[in-house]
Amino acid sequence: MSLDVTAGEALIQNNLEKFLLVLSVSLTVATLSRTVSWMRQIPYTLLLVIVGVFLAFEDVRLVNLSPELILEIFLPPLLFEAGWNLHWKHLKQDLIPVTLFAIVGVMISIFGMGWLLATFTSIPLPVCLLVGASLSATDPVSVIALFRELGVGERLTVLMEGESLFNDGVAVVAFGLLVGLATGSQEFSLQATISNFSVFVGVGVGVGSAIGFGISYLTQRFDLPLVEQSLTLVAAYGTYVITENLGGSGVIAVVTTGVILGNFGSRIGMNPRTRLLVTEFWGFIAFFVNSIVFLLIGDRVQFDSLQESLVPIAIAIGGLLLTRAIGIFGLGGFSNWVAKSDIKLPELTVLWWGGLRGSVSIALALSVPVMLPEREDVIGIVFGVVLFTLLVQGLTTKSLLQNLSLLDENSRKQEYTEVVARRAALERVLQHLQQQQVRSDVPPEFYNYQTSLIQGELNQLQHQLQHLQNEDPDLKDYASQLLKDELLAIEADTYAEFVKSGQLNQELAPFLQGQS
Amino acid sequence: MSLDVTAGEALIQNNLEKFLLVLSVSLTVATLSRTVSWMRQIPYTLLLVIVGVFLAFEDVRLVNLSPELILEIFLPPLLFEAGWNLHWKHLKQDLIPVTLFAIVGVMISIFGMGWLLATFTSIPLPVCLLVGASLSATDPVSVIALFRELGVGERLTVLMEGESLFNDGVAVVAFGLLVGLATGSQEFSLQATISNFSVFVGVGVGVGSAIGFGISYLTQRFDLPLVEQSLTLVAAYGTYVITENLGGSGVIAVVTTGVILGNFGSRIGMNPRTRLLVTEFWGFIAFFVNSIVFLLIGDRVQFDSLQESLVPIAIAIGGLLLTRAIGIFGLGGFSNWVAKSDIKLPELTVLWWGGLRGSVSIALALSVPVMLPEREDVIGIVFGVVLFTLLVQGLTTKSLLQNLSLLDENSRKQEYTEVVARRAALERVLQHLQQQQVRSDVPPEFYNYQTSLIQGELNQLQHQLQHLQNEDPDLKDYASQLLKDELLAIEADTYAEFVKSGQLNQELAPFLQGQS
């Protein structure tokens, strides 16, 4: 045992250095992607995949941890963050289509892809179904990273994130069952399948809810920002580990905890400043972990096995796009008809094309038992399809959104906020200008010209705001809310400055927070 | 190798669960320590040590990683955070006493303790010197955690933190040399010692400066908050790993990087909001890591070896207090005489009694080679002394500060600053509110209500300030000092902005600094 511990520690030490290398590469890519103009067209995460593939091509392999462990380390924080930022209020409105996509859509995809592959290749049906199961769940991490970077509207994001966050449970159960069938260790039984699925999802939702509500009510009893922030981190990993040990879906459990803490716990148990801090903290964690995950996805490509599987990969891609079309347009239409969900055709098109596959698919493929002779084929096909979805679908989704003019349709609140931001910036400039006017070293005409320029723009902005408010009276409340948030932020930032300059020991609870 | 990887991964997996357990215990302790009134008297970190010792007594061992690895994981972020928040402006003023304490003080301690132990016990002199070297460096983590929680004044904190951050280099070099002597593998040579020490410290300062200034100038070229935040994390671990691999002092290197990024890089390369976010992020990391480290220190106690070494422990404690008295009072007096540093007797007393030992001492003791027959004795003695400094000295430092009335004056100033901070925040809010009043997009009743609310609170704060000044006329000077610091900060920040925007090459020396 002592030897194993040493080997393990060498592994950790070795990997610490490798992770530092991975991060350095990722941060370089991140910096280039924002500063070099032609790279700005490519979403940052996809650029990382490309760099990773390039490194793999040069046979530079960055980290040699098993995919299960990578998932255990990186998946919980990403899922928790997604849940934390998911608006339950919006998800509730689209619960029916999301549930249909996540359950029925995945099944259509598994059997459709499996059948197509078995028909057009010589791979046996059970193995084809395994490939189908690996590839049927859209990847929350990839989808969320892409949609956020592109700035897709609220509803599309909720539909896509909701589906991605909840369909893993279905795919993982189906996969486990199909592994049993493919290796001949288990016979199919509808009853057992349904019962397995219920336990898997039920334990996930149960543990997630218990931890989520438990922490929500706990944090209501005290106001300790650092403890509350730490608790969210412990909750993310703890929920995942406990649920997996109990035989439930860790993915579903973490998402549940995240949704509860983000939508309920953070409101009843945290002061606004803590909520903001925690949200910013998780935003950073998501950026940080994504920087690692997408580079590693690219870096794990095995070119040999890709080349050998070109034909089945092409068939699988066709099957994936076809079955997803059936699932999304069919179920979407059904939901529009039954539940009046009113998802428009352009939105359905984006849901169809934007359903990327990622780390979850890869992890499932890599967990195919070594005893199965077709294991390498499964891995090769899955990697090929994942790369296609990330690089081809991922890179073209932006154009698709533009062509469907879904990107232009910014929510009115967003437009309002932009005008407010512009007004705030110009007011600050004007104020600065007026303070300077007493100086004699700049010609007064310059001041007058600039002042009238800005004043004119400000008047126009004011008209624009008025116009927006007339169009949508709800924006009046929104304006008051914006201003109140602003005031609270100024107060809280001032305390933070006092702390940073060493004059105060700890931040004060904002006075304005208690006032309605 | 494949087997080793599996063993390593099992270790990581196993330890993830254990760390979650550790964190749950720590957060419970943190919450209790702020909510249960009698526990509020005990600094949180020391409460964690006590709980850890209790768990060890019940033979609950939480984590079985080697101390080297624990140091490699936990030390860099703690040291970086300490460096980031260290005010170079203040440290510069006390550079002479800090350097004297960190170099000469450590030597006095090593030889004094070694000689006392060798005289009064039967342990051979080289081993006694090893004990002395392990225990001679005050522990930055413990000291900083304690002083911050107690709210000790700025100057005492700088003196203590400065010493603790820089004396490790001396102790580690001395320890390495003494291990060679004790195991008979090396002969003493003054020349070799000095050259070793120079390389060790020089490489540390060199690598730390290179990385610190490199990142400072790099981040000046772009404004990407998440990348800059990630870079500080990469910098903390990267500096440590690179320097240790080059044979330098990782501790000194990380501190150097932290001081440079916190005092220079964050001013020229980050916008104020990023700087604040990064500071808050590191504050959280420090809390989080401290929650783990102090519990583990307590949990690692071996009661058997403590019991066997009771007599040498008592002698070592005596030696430690005696040699530190000579070092602090002697060198402090010398510095007061030569450099006019004017450190008062009560302050020296706190520096003497508050010099806690912690994780660095334990790590050094545990790294004594197994071939040395007295290894267990060394570990037992060092653990005993560390526990004494943490539990006895740590728990009584607050009373000492109160008796020397170093905390009272400070807490009144603190109270005054809190009111001032609140007034500044609300004045800023009010000003913002009044600028907005011309806008027509928010109902006027909202403005009037908020304005009267804030105005009322401001009047009350003004009364409170008057009352505090009447009670203690010294606060008038303090108020002037606060305003002067504020003006100086505005001036310095303005130059930093000019540098950041590329209009100035280097920061100007503040005009107000020269004025009394």
Interface residues (C-beta under 8 A of the other chain):
Chain A: D4 V5 A7 G8 E9 A10 L11 I12 Q13 L16 E17 L20 L23 S24 L27 A30 T31 R34 T35 N64 L65 S66 L69 E72 I73 R221 F222 L224 L226 V227 Q229 S230 L231 L233 V234 Y237 G238 V241 L277 E280 F281 G283 F284 F287 F288 S291 R423 E427 Q431 Q462 L465 Q466 Q469 L475 K476 A479 S480 L483 K484 E486 L487 I490 E491 A492 D493 T494 Y495 A496 E497 F498 K500 S501 G502 Q503 L504 N505 L508 P510 F511 L512 Q515
Chain B: D4 V5 A7 G8 E9 A10 L11 I12 Q13 L16 E17 L20 L23 S24 L27 A30 T31 R34 T35 N64 L65 S66 L69 E72 I73 H87 R148 G151 E154 R221 F222 L224 L226 V227 Q229 S230 L231 L233 V234 Y237 G238 V241 R275 L276 L277 T279 E280 F281 G283 F284 F287 F288 S291 Q414 T417 E418 A421 R422 A424 A425 L426 R428 V429 H432 L433 Q435 Q436 R439 S440 D441 V442 P443 F446 Q450 L453 I454 E457 L482 D485 A489
